[in-house]
Amino acid sequence: MPEPLGALAVGVGVNFAVVSQSAERIEVSLFDAGDREVARLALRRVGDVHCGFITGIGPGTRYGFRADGPYDPARGHWFDPSKLLVDPYATALDRPFVHRAELAAPRPAAIDTAAFVPKAIVAGSSADRAAPTGEPARNPGFTYEIAVKAFTRNHPAVPAPLRGTVAALAHPVVIEHLVALGVDTVELMPVAAWIDERHLQPLGLHNAWGYNPIVFMAPDPRLAPGGLGEVRATVTALHEAGIRVVLDAVYNHTGESDAEGPTLSLRGLDNALYYRHAENDPGLLVDDTGCGNTLATDRPAVAGLVLDAMRRWVASTGIDGFRLDLATVLGRTADGFRSDAPLLAAVGDDPVLSRLIMIAEPWDVGPGGYQLGNFPNSWA
């Protein structure tokens, strides 16, 4: 079935669904616990959704997609079935992303990347959900920004296995510190799974803050090895101490970067659909973010992905809102920024998201990028 998107365990099997307008064929690759590919099954097409129900598998199954179609980067198409692609709707990964040159190899090189790519993990059909919370305050109050890894990495009172993780933020000594400071809201810097930029590896450096996501719904295993459940438990503990939680979310670009970047998910599924390109040059990525690419958030498939990611974090963890990185991108159309752009309007119309704290970083590096004061009145 074409809905819901992602992987859904139902009864005797799992339904897979993913959006691509230009792919000619999409397959699901299944992997065993030893990372060996054990099956490759084609999905059928229903409109722009490629979907299929596979029996005999269930929660815990490890998988990825492969997409075939035209390989013509000059026209915005990067299809390459040798590239294993992470489901953009994945809610759990078996390991973090690690940059490798093979991930950016051109199709003629025929390098299978399955060994280098995290596998998505099928969640249960009734995945744990956070208990509903009361109406959160529109004004976040005294907000404390936290880089999850750095905040407790060397904390002597936090058990060593927990240091640098989301779970550490629920430790009593950490909560006592936040309460003593009078914190109303903590803003967690990005926790969605990200990849290091390619220029960092030769320098022996890493992206410490996580503003380079590949998928939007799966916590990075380095920060939350317990997945969404770990985030949920920490949010609950902070709520019990009277502290709200806002998630710093990056929905303006992905870590696939520019044309020399890795193919890990959206680029391989349908580069021309998910990313914005120059009006008269379909092979030239628009870079309103300074990160190599810009998500085309005015298109229904992309806006839907962002909205579903936000809803997933709220439903699964109970967070109170979002700080939206380079939020001008979320209001961009092909003609520039609009305060009533499709994605911004959809957030305002959503019965859940419209009630939450929304903090906009009101700029990007594109034309007319500084938009302070032009976001919805209820946003901070």
Contacts in CASP RR format, 6 or more apart in sequence:
PFRMAT RR
TARGET T0000
AUTHOR 0000-0000-0000
METHOD contacts of the structure
MODEL  1
MPEPLGALAVGVGVNFAVVSQSAERIEVSLFDAGDREVARLALRRVGDVH
CGFITGIGPGTRYGFRADGPYDPARGHWFDPSKLLVDPYATALDRPFVHR
AELAAPRPAAIDTAAFVPKAIVAGSSADRAAPTGEPARNPGFTYEIAVKA
FTRNHPAVPAPLRGTVAALAHPVVIEHLVALGVDTVELMPVAAWIDERHL
QPLGLHNAWGYNPIVFMAPDPRLAPGGLGEVRATVTALHEAGIRVVLDAV
YNHTGESDAEGPTLSLRGLDNALYYRHAENDPGLLVDDTGCGNTLATDRP
AVAGLVLDAMRRWVASTGIDGFRLDLATVLGRTADGFRSDAPLLAAVGDD
PVLSRLIMIAEPWDVGPGGYQLGNFPNSWA
1 15 0 8 1.000
1 17 0 8 1.000
1 51 0 8 1.000
1 52 0 8 1.000
1 53 0 8 1.000
2 17 0 8 1.000
2 46 0 8 1.000
2 47 0 8 1.000
2 49 0 8 1.000
2 51 0 8 1.000
3 17 0 8 1.000
3 49 0 8 1.000
4 17 0 8 1.000
4 89 0 8 1.000
5 17 0 8 1.000
5 18 0 8 1.000
5 19 0 8 1.000
5 49 0 8 1.000
5 89 0 8 1.000
5 308 0 8 1.000
6 16 0 8 1.000
6 17 0 8 1.000
6 18 0 8 1.000
6 87 0 8 1.000
6 88 0 8 1.000
6 89 0 8 1.000
6 90 0 8 1.000
7 14 0 8 1.000
7 15 0 8 1.000
7 16 0 8 1.000
7 61 0 8 1.000
7 63 0 8 1.000
7 87 0 8 1.000
7 89 0 8 1.000
7 90 0 8 1.000
7 120 0 8 1.000
7 122 0 8 1.000
7 123 0 8 1.000
8 14 0 8 1.000
8 15 0 8 1.000
8 125 0 8 1.000
9 58 0 8 1.000
9 59 0 8 1.000
9 122 0 8 1.000
9 123 0 8 1.000
9 124 0 8 1.000
9 125 0 8 1.000
10 53 0 8 1.000
10 125 0 8 1.000
11 125 0 8 1.000
12 55 0 8 1.000
12 56 0 8 1.000
13 53 0 8 1.000
13 54 0 8 1.000
13 55 0 8 1.000
13 56 0 8 1.000
13 57 0 8 1.000
13 58 0 8 1.000
14 53 0 8 1.000
14 54 0 8 1.000
14 57 0 8 1.000
14 58 0 8 1.000
14 61 0 8 1.000
14 122 0 8 1.000
15 51 0 8 1.000
15 52 0 8 1.000
15 53 0 8 1.000
15 54 0 8 1.000
16 28 0 8 1.000
16 43 0 8 1.000
16 51 0 8 1.000
16 52 0 8 1.000
16 53 0 8 1.000
16 54 0 8 1.000
16 63 0 8 1.000
16 87 0 8 1.000
17 43 0 8 1.000
17 49 0 8 1.000
17 50 0 8 1.000
17 51 0 8 1.000
17 52 0 8 1.000
18 26 0 8 1.000
18 43 0 8 1.000
18 49 0 8 1.000
18 50 0 8 1.000
18 51 0 8 1.000
18 65 0 8 1.000
18 87 0 8 1.000
18 88 0 8 1.000
18 89 0 8 1.000
18 269 0 8 1.000
19 48 0 8 1.000
19 49 0 8 1.000
19 50 0 8 1.000
19 269 0 8 1.000
19 270 0 8 1.000
19 273 0 8 1.000
19 301 0 8 1.000
20 26 0 8 1.000
20 48 0 8 1.000
20 50 0 8 1.000
20 67 0 8 1.000
20 269 0 8 1.000
20 270 0 8 1.000
20 273 0 8 1.000
21 48 0 8 1.000
21 270 0 8 1.000
21 272 0 8 1.000
21 273 0 8 1.000
21 301 0 8 1.000
22 69 0 8 1.000
22 70 0 8 1.000
22 77 0 8 1.000
22 79 0 8 1.000
22 270 0 8 1.000
22 272 0 8 1.000
22 273 0 8 1.000
23 50 0 8 1.000
23 67 0 8 1.000
23 68 0 8 1.000
23 69 0 8 1.000
23 79 0 8 1.000
23 269 0 8 1.000
23 270 0 8 1.000
24 68 0 8 1.000
24 69 0 8 1.000
24 70 0 8 1.000
24 79 0 8 1.000
25 42 0 8 1.000
25 67 0 8 1.000
25 68 0 8 1.000
25 69 0 8 1.000
25 81 0 8 1.000
26 42 0 8 1.000
26 43 0 8 1.000
26 50 0 8 1.000
26 65 0 8 1.000
26 66 0 8 1.000
26 67 0 8 1.000
26 68 0 8 1.000
26 269 0 8 1.000
27 40 0 8 1.000
27 41 0 8 1.000
27 42 0 8 1.000
27 43 0 8 1.000
27 65 0 8 1.000
27 66 0 8 1.000
27 67 0 8 1.000
27 68 0 8 1.000
27 81 0 8 1.000
28 39 0 8 1.000
28 40 0 8 1.000
28 41 0 8 1.000
28 43 0 8 1.000
28 52 0 8 1.000
28 54 0 8 1.000
28 63 0 8 1.000
28 64 0 8 1.000
28 65 0 8 1.000
29 37 0 8 1.000
29 39 0 8 1.000
29 40 0 8 1.000
29 63 0 8 1.000
29 64 0 8 1.000
29 65 0 8 1.000
29 66 0 8 1.000
29 84 0 8 1.000
29 114 0 8 1.000
30 37 0 8 1.000
30 38 0 8 1.000
30 39 0 8 1.000
30 40 0 8 1.000
30 41 0 8 1.000
30 54 0 8 1.000
30 57 0 8 1.000
30 61 0 8 1.000
30 62 0 8 1.000
30 63 0 8 1.000
31 37 0 8 1.000
31 38 0 8 1.000
31 62 0 8 1.000
31 63 0 8 1.000
31 64 0 8 1.000
31 114 0 8 1.000
31 119 0 8 1.000
32 38 0 8 1.000
32 62 0 8 1.000
33 62 0 8 1.000
35 62 0 8 1.000
35 114 0 8 1.000
35 115 0 8 1.000
35 119 0 8 1.000
37 114 0 8 1.000
40 66 0 8 1.000
41 54 0 8 1.000
43 50 0 8 1.000
43 51 0 8 1.000
43 52 0 8 1.000
44 50 0 8 1.000
44 51 0 8 1.000
44 52 0 8 1.000
48 301 0 8 1.000
57 122 0 8 1.000
58 122 0 8 1.000
58 124 0 8 1.000
59 122 0 8 1.000
59 123 0 8 1.000
59 124 0 8 1.000
59 125 0 8 1.000
60 121 0 8 1.000
60 122 0 8 1.000
60 123 0 8 1.000
60 124 0 8 1.000
61 121 0 8 1.000
61 122 0 8 1.000
62 94 0 8 1.000
62 119 0 8 1.000
62 120 0 8 1.000
62 121 0 8 1.000
62 122 0 8 1.000
63 87 0 8 1.000
63 119 0 8 1.000
63 120 0 8 1.000
63 122 0 8 1.000
64 84 0 8 1.000
64 85 0 8 1.000
64 86 0 8 1.000
64 87 0 8 1.000
64 117 0 8 1.000
64 119 0 8 1.000
64 120 0 8 1.000
65 84 0 8 1.000
65 85 0 8 1.000
65 86 0 8 1.000
65 87 0 8 1.000
65 269 0 8 1.000
66 81 0 8 1.000
66 82 0 8 1.000
66 83 0 8 1.000
66 84 0 8 1.000
66 85 0 8 1.000
67 79 0 8 1.000
67 80 0 8 1.000
67 81 0 8 1.000
67 83 0 8 1.000
67 85 0 8 1.000
67 268 0 8 1.000
67 269 0 8 1.000
67 270 0 8 1.000
68 79 0 8 1.000
68 80 0 8 1.000
68 81 0 8 1.000
69 77 0 8 1.000
69 79 0 8 1.000
70 77 0 8 1.000
70 79 0 8 1.000
71 77 0 8 1.000
71 78 0 8 1.000
71 79 0 8 1.000
71 80 0 8 1.000
71 107 0 8 1.000
73 259 0 8 1.000
73 283 0 8 1.000
74 282 0 8 1.000
74 283 0 8 1.000
75 272 0 8 1.000
75 282 0 8 1.000
75 283 0 8 1.000
76 271 0 8 1.000
76 272 0 8 1.000
76 277 0 8 1.000
76 282 0 8 1.000
76 283 0 8 1.000
77 271 0 8 1.000
77 272 0 8 1.000
78 107 0 8 1.000
78 263 0 8 1.000
78 267 0 8 1.000
78 268 0 8 1.000
78 271 0 8 1.000
79 107 0 8 1.000
79 268 0 8 1.000
80 106 0 8 1.000
80 107 0 8 1.000
80 263 0 8 1.000
80 268 0 8 1.000
82 107 0 8 1.000
82 110 0 8 1.000
82 111 0 8 1.000
82 112 0 8 1.000
82 113 0 8 1.000
83 103 0 8 1.000
83 113 0 8 1.000
83 263 0 8 1.000
83 264 0 8 1.000
83 268 0 8 1.000
84 112 0 8 1.000
84 113 0 8 1.000
84 114 0 8 1.000
84 117 0 8 1.000
85 117 0 8 1.000
85 263 0 8 1.000
85 264 0 8 1.000
85 265 0 8 1.000
85 268 0 8 1.000
85 269 0 8 1.000
86 93 0 8 1.000
86 117 0 8 1.000
86 118 0 8 1.000
86 119 0 8 1.000
86 120 0 8 1.000
86 214 0 8 1.000
86 215 0 8 1.000
86 264 0 8 1.000
86 265 0 8 1.000
87 120 0 8 1.000
87 215 0 8 1.000
87 265 0 8 1.000
88 215 0 8 1.000
88 216 0 8 1.000
88 265 0 8 1.000
88 266 0 8 1.000
88 269 0 8 1.000
88 305 0 8 1.000
89 217 0 8 1.000
89 305 0 8 1.000
89 308 0 8 1.000
90 120 0 8 1.000
90 121 0 8 1.000
90 215 0 8 1.000
90 217 0 8 1.000
90 218 0 8 1.000
91 121 0 8 1.000
91 123 0 8 1.000
91 127 0 8 1.000
91 217 0 8 1.000
91 218 0 8 1.000
91 228 0 8 1.000
91 312 0 8 1.000
91 316 0 8 1.000
92 120 0 8 1.000
92 121 0 8 1.000
92 123 0 8 1.000
92 218 0 8 1.000
92 219 0 8 1.000
92 227 0 8 1.000
92 228 0 8 1.000
93 118 0 8 1.000
93 119 0 8 1.000
93 120 0 8 1.000
93 121 0 8 1.000
93 193 0 8 1.000
93 215 0 8 1.000
93 218 0 8 1.000
93 220 0 8 1.000
93 221 0 8 1.000
94 118 0 8 1.000
94 119 0 8 1.000
94 121 0 8 1.000
94 221 0 8 1.000
95 118 0 8 1.000
95 119 0 8 1.000
95 221 0 8 1.000
96 118 0 8 1.000
96 193 0 8 1.000
96 220 0 8 1.000
96 221 0 8 1.000
96 222 0 8 1.000
97 117 0 8 1.000
97 118 0 8 1.000
97 193 0 8 1.000
97 194 0 8 1.000
97 195 0 8 1.000
97 196 0 8 1.000
97 214 0 8 1.000
97 264 0 8 1.000
98 116 0 8 1.000
98 195 0 8 1.000
98 196 0 8 1.000
99 195 0 8 1.000
99 196 0 8 1.000
99 197 0 8 1.000
99 198 0 8 1.000
99 200 0 8 1.000
99 201 0 8 1.000
99 262 0 8 1.000
100 116 0 8 1.000
100 262 0 8 1.000
102 111 0 8 1.000
102 113 0 8 1.000
102 116 0 8 1.000
103 113 0 8 1.000
103 116 0 8 1.000
103 117 0 8 1.000
103 261 0 8 1.000
103 262 0 8 1.000
103 263 0 8 1.000
103 264 0 8 1.000
104 198 0 8 1.000
104 260 0 8 1.000
104 261 0 8 1.000
104 262 0 8 1.000
104 263 0 8 1.000
105 111 0 8 1.000
105 113 0 8 1.000
113 263 0 8 1.000
117 264 0 8 1.000
118 193 0 8 1.000
120 218 0 8 1.000
127 228 0 8 1.000
127 316 0 8 1.000
128 228 0 8 1.000
128 229 0 8 1.000
128 232 0 8 1.000
128 316 0 8 1.000
129 315 0 8 1.000
129 316 0 8 1.000
130 232 0 8 1.000
130 235 0 8 1.000
130 236 0 8 1.000
130 314 0 8 1.000
130 315 0 8 1.000
130 316 0 8 1.000
130 317 0 8 1.000
130 318 0 8 1.000
131 236 0 8 1.000
131 318 0 8 1.000
133 239 0 8 1.000
133 318 0 8 1.000
133 320 0 8 1.000
135 355 0 8 1.000
136 244 0 8 1.000
136 320 0 8 1.000
136 321 0 8 1.000
136 355 0 8 1.000
136 356 0 8 1.000
136 357 0 8 1.000
137 244 0 8 1.000
137 357 0 8 1.000
138 357 0 8 1.000
138 378 0 8 1.000
138 380 0 8 1.000
139 357 0 8 1.000
139 380 0 8 1.000
140 184 0 8 1.000
140 185 0 8 1.000
140 187 0 8 1.000
140 244 0 8 1.000
140 246 0 8 1.000
140 320 0 8 1.000
140 357 0 8 1.000
140 359 0 8 1.000
140 380 0 8 1.000
141 184 0 8 1.000
141 185 0 8 1.000
142 181 0 8 1.000
142 182 0 8 1.000
142 183 0 8 1.000
142 184 0 8 1.000
142 185 0 8 1.000
143 183 0 8 1.000
143 184 0 8 1.000
143 185 0 8 1.000
143 186 0 8 1.000
143 187 0 8 1.000
143 246 0 8 1.000
143 359 0 8 1.000
144 178 0 8 1.000
144 181 0 8 1.000
144 183 0 8 1.000
144 185 0 8 1.000
144 186 0 8 1.000
144 187 0 8 1.000
145 186 0 8 1.000
145 187 0 8 1.000
145 189 0 8 1.000
145 248 0 8 1.000
146 169 0 8 1.000
146 186 0 8 1.000
146 187 0 8 1.000
146 188 0 8 1.000
146 189 0 8 1.000
147 189 0 8 1.000
147 208 0 8 1.000
147 209 0 8 1.000
148 164 0 8 1.000
148 165 0 8 1.000
148 166 0 8 1.000
148 168 0 8 1.000
148 169 0 8 1.000
148 188 0 8 1.000
148 189 0 8 1.000
148 191 0 8 1.000
148 223 0 8 1.000
149 164 0 8 1.000
149 165 0 8 1.000
149 208 0 8 1.000
149 222 0 8 1.000
149 223 0 8 1.000
150 164 0 8 1.000
150 208 0 8 1.000
151 164 0 8 1.000
151 168 0 8 1.000
151 169 0 8 1.000
151 174 0 8 1.000
152 158 0 8 1.000
152 162 0 8 1.000
152 163 0 8 1.000
152 164 0 8 1.000
152 165 0 8 1.000
152 168 0 8 1.000
152 169 0 8 1.000
152 171 0 8 1.000
152 174 0 8 1.000
153 163 0 8 1.000
153 164 0 8 1.000
154 163 0 8 1.000
155 163 0 8 1.000
155 168 0 8 1.000
155 173 0 8 1.000
155 174 0 8 1.000
157 171 0 8 1.000
157 173 0 8 1.000
158 168 0 8 1.000
158 171 0 8 1.000
158 173 0 8 1.000
158 174 0 8 1.000
159 171 0 8 1.000
162 168 0 8 1.000
162 171 0 8 1.000
164 223 0 8 1.000
165 223 0 8 1.000
165 224 0 8 1.000
165 225 0 8 1.000
165 230 0 8 1.000
166 188 0 8 1.000
166 191 0 8 1.000
166 219 0 8 1.000
166 223 0 8 1.000
166 224 0 8 1.000
166 230 0 8 1.000
166 231 0 8 1.000
166 234 0 8 1.000
167 224 0 8 1.000
167 226 0 8 1.000
167 230 0 8 1.000
167 233 0 8 1.000
167 234 0 8 1.000
168 174 0 8 1.000
169 175 0 8 1.000
169 186 0 8 1.000
169 188 0 8 1.000
169 234 0 8 1.000
169 237 0 8 1.000
169 238 0 8 1.000
170 233 0 8 1.000
170 234 0 8 1.000
170 236 0 8 1.000
170 237 0 8 1.000
170 238 0 8 1.000
175 237 0 8 1.000
175 238 0 8 1.000
175 241 0 8 1.000
175 243 0 8 1.000
178 186 0 8 1.000
178 238 0 8 1.000
178 241 0 8 1.000
178 243 0 8 1.000
179 241 0 8 1.000
179 242 0 8 1.000
179 243 0 8 1.000
183 243 0 8 1.000
184 243 0 8 1.000
184 244 0 8 1.000
185 243 0 8 1.000
185 244 0 8 1.000
185 245 0 8 1.000
185 246 0 8 1.000
185 320 0 8 1.000
185 357 0 8 1.000
186 238 0 8 1.000
186 243 0 8 1.000
186 244 0 8 1.000
186 245 0 8 1.000
186 246 0 8 1.000
187 246 0 8 1.000
187 247 0 8 1.000
187 248 0 8 1.000
187 323 0 8 1.000
187 359 0 8 1.000
188 245 0 8 1.000
188 246 0 8 1.000
188 247 0 8 1.000
188 248 0 8 1.000
189 209 0 8 1.000
189 210 0 8 1.000
189 211 0 8 1.000
189 248 0 8 1.000
190 209 0 8 1.000
190 210 0 8 1.000
190 211 0 8 1.000
190 213 0 8 1.000
190 248 0 8 1.000
190 249 0 8 1.000
190 250 0 8 1.000
190 325 0 8 1.000
191 219 0 8 1.000
191 220 0 8 1.000
191 223 0 8 1.000
191 224 0 8 1.000
191 231 0 8 1.000
191 247 0 8 1.000
192 213 0 8 1.000
192 215 0 8 1.000
192 216 0 8 1.000
192 217 0 8 1.000
192 218 0 8 1.000
192 219 0 8 1.000
192 220 0 8 1.000
192 249 0 8 1.000
192 250 0 8 1.000
192 309 0 8 1.000
193 213 0 8 1.000
193 214 0 8 1.000
193 215 0 8 1.000
193 218 0 8 1.000
193 219 0 8 1.000
193 220 0 8 1.000
193 221 0 8 1.000
194 207 0 8 1.000
194 210 0 8 1.000
194 211 0 8 1.000
194 212 0 8 1.000
194 213 0 8 1.000
194 214 0 8 1.000
194 220 0 8 1.000
194 255 0 8 1.000
195 207 0 8 1.000
195 212 0 8 1.000
195 214 0 8 1.000
195 255 0 8 1.000
195 262 0 8 1.000
195 264 0 8 1.000
196 205 0 8 1.000
196 206 0 8 1.000
196 207 0 8 1.000
196 212 0 8 1.000
197 207 0 8 1.000
197 212 0 8 1.000
197 255 0 8 1.000
197 257 0 8 1.000
198 257 0 8 1.000
198 260 0 8 1.000
198 261 0 8 1.000
198 262 0 8 1.000
200 206 0 8 1.000
200 207 0 8 1.000
210 220 0 8 1.000
210 250 0 8 1.000
211 250 0 8 1.000
211 291 0 8 1.000
211 325 0 8 1.000
212 250 0 8 1.000
212 254 0 8 1.000
212 255 0 8 1.000
212 291 0 8 1.000
213 250 0 8 1.000
213 254 0 8 1.000
213 255 0 8 1.000
214 254 0 8 1.000
214 255 0 8 1.000
214 256 0 8 1.000
214 264 0 8 1.000
214 265 0 8 1.000
215 265 0 8 1.000
216 249 0 8 1.000
216 251 0 8 1.000
216 305 0 8 1.000
216 306 0 8 1.000
216 309 0 8 1.000
217 308 0 8 1.000
217 309 0 8 1.000
217 312 0 8 1.000
217 313 0 8 1.000
218 227 0 8 1.000
219 226 0 8 1.000
219 227 0 8 1.000
219 228 0 8 1.000
219 230 0 8 1.000
219 231 0 8 1.000
221 227 0 8 1.000
224 230 0 8 1.000
224 231 0 8 1.000
228 316 0 8 1.000
228 317 0 8 1.000
229 316 0 8 1.000
229 317 0 8 1.000
231 316 0 8 1.000
231 317 0 8 1.000
231 319 0 8 1.000
232 316 0 8 1.000
232 317 0 8 1.000
232 318 0 8 1.000
234 245 0 8 1.000
235 245 0 8 1.000
235 317 0 8 1.000
235 318 0 8 1.000
235 319 0 8 1.000
236 318 0 8 1.000
238 244 0 8 1.000
238 245 0 8 1.000
239 245 0 8 1.000
244 320 0 8 1.000
244 321 0 8 1.000
244 357 0 8 1.000
245 318 0 8 1.000
245 319 0 8 1.000
245 320 0 8 1.000
245 321 0 8 1.000
246 319 0 8 1.000
246 320 0 8 1.000
246 321 0 8 1.000
246 322 0 8 1.000
246 323 0 8 1.000
246 357 0 8 1.000
246 359 0 8 1.000
247 313 0 8 1.000
247 319 0 8 1.000
247 321 0 8 1.000
247 322 0 8 1.000
247 323 0 8 1.000
248 322 0 8 1.000
248 323 0 8 1.000
248 325 0 8 1.000
249 309 0 8 1.000
249 310 0 8 1.000
249 313 0 8 1.000
249 322 0 8 1.000
249 323 0 8 1.000
249 324 0 8 1.000
249 325 0 8 1.000
250 325 0 8 1.000
250 326 0 8 1.000
251 295 0 8 1.000
251 297 0 8 1.000
251 306 0 8 1.000
251 309 0 8 1.000
251 324 0 8 1.000
251 325 0 8 1.000
251 329 0 8 1.000
251 330 0 8 1.000
252 288 0 8 1.000
252 289 0 8 1.000
252 291 0 8 1.000
252 294 0 8 1.000
252 295 0 8 1.000
252 297 0 8 1.000
252 325 0 8 1.000
252 326 0 8 1.000
252 327 0 8 1.000
252 329 0 8 1.000
252 330 0 8 1.000
252 364 0 8 1.000
253 289 0 8 1.000
253 290 0 8 1.000
253 291 0 8 1.000
253 292 0 8 1.000
253 293 0 8 1.000
253 294 0 8 1.000
253 295 0 8 1.000
253 326 0 8 1.000
253 329 0 8 1.000
254 265 0 8 1.000
254 266 0 8 1.000
254 293 0 8 1.000
254 295 0 8 1.000
255 261 0 8 1.000
255 262 0 8 1.000
255 264 0 8 1.000
255 291 0 8 1.000
255 293 0 8 1.000
256 262 0 8 1.000
256 263 0 8 1.000
256 264 0 8 1.000
256 265 0 8 1.000
256 266 0 8 1.000
256 267 0 8 1.000
256 293 0 8 1.000
257 291 0 8 1.000
257 292 0 8 1.000
257 293 0 8 1.000
258 285 0 8 1.000
258 287 0 8 1.000
258 292 0 8 1.000
258 293 0 8 1.000
259 283 0 8 1.000
259 285 0 8 1.000
266 274 0 8 1.000
266 275 0 8 1.000
267 274 0 8 1.000
267 275 0 8 1.000
272 282 0 8 1.000
273 296 0 8 1.000
273 299 0 8 1.000
273 301 0 8 1.000
273 302 0 8 1.000
274 295 0 8 1.000
274 296 0 8 1.000
274 299 0 8 1.000
274 301 0 8 1.000
274 302 0 8 1.000
274 305 0 8 1.000
275 285 0 8 1.000
275 286 0 8 1.000
275 293 0 8 1.000
275 294 0 8 1.000
275 295 0 8 1.000
275 296 0 8 1.000
276 285 0 8 1.000
276 286 0 8 1.000
276 288 0 8 1.000
276 293 0 8 1.000
276 294 0 8 1.000
276 295 0 8 1.000
276 296 0 8 1.000
276 332 0 8 1.000
276 334 0 8 1.000
277 283 0 8 1.000
277 284 0 8 1.000
277 285 0 8 1.000
277 286 0 8 1.000
278 284 0 8 1.000
278 285 0 8 1.000
278 286 0 8 1.000
279 334 0 8 1.000
285 292 0 8 1.000
285 293 0 8 1.000
285 294 0 8 1.000
286 293 0 8 1.000
286 294 0 8 1.000
287 293 0 8 1.000
287 294 0 8 1.000
287 365 0 8 1.000
288 294 0 8 1.000
288 326 0 8 1.000
288 328 0 8 1.000
288 329 0 8 1.000
288 332 0 8 1.000
288 364 0 8 1.000
288 365 0 8 1.000
288 366 0 8 1.000
288 369 0 8 1.000
289 326 0 8 1.000
289 329 0 8 1.000
289 364 0 8 1.000
289 365 0 8 1.000
290 365 0 8 1.000
294 329 0 8 1.000
294 332 0 8 1.000
294 364 0 8 1.000
295 302 0 8 1.000
295 306 0 8 1.000
295 329 0 8 1.000
296 302 0 8 1.000
297 303 0 8 1.000
297 306 0 8 1.000
297 329 0 8 1.000
297 330 0 8 1.000
297 331 0 8 1.000
297 332 0 8 1.000
297 341 0 8 1.000
297 342 0 8 1.000
297 343 0 8 1.000
298 331 0 8 1.000
298 332 0 8 1.000
298 333 0 8 1.000
298 334 0 8 1.000
298 341 0 8 1.000
298 342 0 8 1.000
298 343 0 8 1.000
300 342 0 8 1.000
303 342 0 8 1.000
303 343 0 8 1.000
303 346 0 8 1.000
304 346 0 8 1.000
306 330 0 8 1.000
306 343 0 8 1.000
307 343 0 8 1.000
307 346 0 8 1.000
307 347 0 8 1.000
307 350 0 8 1.000
307 353 0 8 1.000
310 322 0 8 1.000
310 347 0 8 1.000
310 353 0 8 1.000
311 350 0 8 1.000
311 352 0 8 1.000
311 353 0 8 1.000
313 319 0 8 1.000
313 322 0 8 1.000
314 321 0 8 1.000
314 352 0 8 1.000
314 353 0 8 1.000
314 356 0 8 1.000
315 352 0 8 1.000
319 356 0 8 1.000
320 356 0 8 1.000
320 357 0 8 1.000
321 356 0 8 1.000
321 357 0 8 1.000
321 358 0 8 1.000
322 356 0 8 1.000
322 357 0 8 1.000
322 358 0 8 1.000
322 359 0 8 1.000
323 359 0 8 1.000
323 361 0 8 1.000
324 330 0 8 1.000
324 358 0 8 1.000
324 359 0 8 1.000
324 360 0 8 1.000
324 361 0 8 1.000
325 361 0 8 1.000
326 361 0 8 1.000
326 363 0 8 1.000
326 364 0 8 1.000
327 360 0 8 1.000
327 361 0 8 1.000
327 362 0 8 1.000
327 371 0 8 1.000
327 375 0 8 1.000
328 337 0 8 1.000
328 362 0 8 1.000
328 363 0 8 1.000
328 364 0 8 1.000
328 366 0 8 1.000
328 368 0 8 1.000
328 369 0 8 1.000
328 370 0 8 1.000
328 371 0 8 1.000
329 364 0 8 1.000
330 341 0 8 1.000
330 343 0 8 1.000
330 344 0 8 1.000
331 337 0 8 1.000
331 338 0 8 1.000
331 339 0 8 1.000
331 341 0 8 1.000
331 343 0 8 1.000
331 344 0 8 1.000
332 338 0 8 1.000
332 341 0 8 1.000
332 364 0 8 1.000
333 341 0 8 1.000
333 342 0 8 1.000
336 367 0 8 1.000
336 368 0 8 1.000
337 368 0 8 1.000
337 369 0 8 1.000
337 371 0 8 1.000
337 374 0 8 1.000
338 344 0 8 1.000
339 371 0 8 1.000
339 374 0 8 1.000
339 375 0 8 1.000
339 376 0 8 1.000
344 375 0 8 1.000
344 376 0 8 1.000
347 353 0 8 1.000
347 354 0 8 1.000
347 358 0 8 1.000
347 376 0 8 1.000
348 354 0 8 1.000
348 376 0 8 1.000
348 378 0 8 1.000
354 378 0 8 1.000
357 380 0 8 1.000
358 375 0 8 1.000
358 376 0 8 1.000
358 378 0 8 1.000
358 379 0 8 1.000
358 380 0 8 1.000
359 379 0 8 1.000
359 380 0 8 1.000
360 375 0 8 1.000
360 379 0 8 1.000
360 380 0 8 1.000
362 370 0 8 1.000
362 371 0 8 1.000
362 372 0 8 1.000
362 373 0 8 1.000
362 374 0 8 1.000
362 375 0 8 1.000
363 369 0 8 1.000
363 370 0 8 1.000
363 371 0 8 1.000
363 372 0 8 1.000
END
